[in-house]
Amino acid sequence: MPGPSPNPAGIGGWSVLVTGGGSGIGLATAERLAADGAHITICGRTEQKLADATVRIAEAAADGATARYVVADVTVEDEVAAAVAAATATTGRIDGLFACAGGSLHLGSVLTADVDAVRATIDLNLMGSVICVKQGAAAMEAQGGPGAIVLMSSGAGRFPHPQLWAYGISKAGIRFLAETAAEELGPLGIRVNAVAPGIIDDELMSFITAGGPLLDDYLAQMPLGRVGTVEDVAAAVRYLIGPESSFVTGETLGIDGGHHLRRGADYSLLFG
């Protein structure tokens, strides 16, 4: 039987790993989790960015919570294993993992696809998530459970966004990974869910959120009619990581202002 979480009433004292925690959604989520008392380990590829982020997380942390970083590329399994081990070393267990690292390395038509860029996008997003699930779940199983893993999908993985298809298919794969892993790992007390943000005002999306035809198209397709914030996503991840969602697994939660009810944004507007 899976063992108990250290604090079933909240996440105080939990140990959580956040990949891609040096900026954007990953950093905001790490700050939110630390503010609720979790010990946070972040990882990413750029050490100075991680070091700066760790200072911010520590400043946001509740009394007794801690923050540290590990340089790791999520496409390299040994480095992910080392990041999981570092998170586990903090308290002797790992209670949560938010696999946030990702991005898009291809934009354009299928007919003129740069195959290497498509492959790199799938490797970063989908294979990086596979590696995180494998290594995180193995550590959670070794401690006797339980544990919670949250993956980063996207609205682009739920419905087509013209020209953004390479990113979209990688994020669609993450949705199915969450379902498949949840089915397999549930008996071990390990929950796996995903979040699917829409347009979020962060560093990666600043070229869109600054304004223009593509932003207008996004807003026209969103019932709530506003750009999301990193805090919007952080709150959703906090719910899926924490005991409040203890009976939720295999779900992909849209944080997109209702965008999924209409159609995807048309990225060909960037080339107009």
Buried (B, 14 or more C-beta within 10 A) or exposed (E): EBEEBBBEEBBBBBBBBBBBBBBBBBBBBBBBBBBBBBBBBBBBBEEEBBEBBBEBBBEBBEEEBBBBBBBBBBBEBEBBBBBBBBBBEBBEBBBBBBBBBBEBBBBBEEEEBBEEBBBBBBBBBBBBBBBBBBBBBEBBBEBBBBBBBBBBBBBBBBBBBBBBBBBBBBBBBBBBBBBEBBEEBEEBBBBBBBBBBBBBBBEBBEEBBEEEBBBEBBBEBBEEEEBBBBBBBBBBBBBBBBBEBEEBBBBBBBBBBEBBEEBBBBBBBBEE
